[in-house]
Amino acid sequence: MENVTKNATIDSNDGFVEVDSVIDEADAIMALVIEAPNESTARAQFQLLLDQAQGQISGVTGQAQWQSGRLDGTLHFPSAAQRLAFEMGLR
């Protein structure tokens, strides 16, 4: 496989792709909305996901904020590729 720098264009017989348009580093953040009857239940669910992500990928961090019956959280992965791999494993 060829090493490619960000924003490079790759040509092939089937066309071309701009690498930056496929995976952007902003995609390294997974947004979560957890609805629950109370904050402690929502935070427990968030912590389970954070623990699972950290167990698979070092460097994952997370933060969450409770707002009116739901927890808005984010998991921050070292790279977009790692976030995508983790998300695909959840299904």
N, C-alpha and C positions, 0 to 999 in steps of 0.2 A: 504494500500500500504506500502511496506517495504521501510524504509530509507536506502539509499545506499551511500557509500562513493565513491569518484572518483577513477577510475581504478579498481573497484570491478567487479567481475564476478558473474552473476546471473544465476543459474541453474533452469530449469523448465522442464516439460515433453516435450516441443517442442524444446529444445536446450538451448543455453546460449548466452549471449551478454555481451561484455565488455562495461560498461557504458561510459568510456572515448572515445571509438571509435564512439559512437552515436552522442554525442554533445560535442564539444570541446569549451572551453571558448574563443578561438580565433574567434569562430563563433559569438561572441557578436558584431562584427563590420559589418555593412552593407555598401558595396561599391556601389557608384552611379556614373554613367556617364550621364550627361545631355548635349545633343547637342542643341545649340540654335544659332540664328543669332547674338546675342551679349551677353556680360557678364551680363548685368542687367536682361535680361529675364531669363537666366539660374539661376542666384542667386535667383530670385523671386521664381522659381520652387523649388529650393533646400530649401528655407526658408519655403515654404508651407509644405514640407515633414517633416522638422525638427520640425515645430510647431505642426504638427499632432502627431508626435512621443512623443514630450514632453508633450502634452496634455493627452496622454494615459499612459505614463510611466515616473515617475520622475527620474531624473538623466541622461537622454539622452543628449549627447552633439554631436556637429557636426563641421566639418571643410570642407572647399572646396577651390580648387585652379583652376583658369581659365587658360586653355592652348589651344591655337590655335583652337577656335571655339567650345570648349567643357569645361564643368565644371566637374572636378574630385572631388567627395566628399565622405565623410564617415560619417555615423551616428554610434556613440559609445553607446551601450546599457549596462546597469548594468550587464546583463547576456545573454547568448546565447538563453535561453528559451524565454526571453522577446523579443529579436530580431526576433526570429522565429514566435512568436505570432503576432507581429506587421506586419511582412511581409505577413503572411497568411491573415491578415485583409485587405490588400491592393488589393487583387485579386477579 
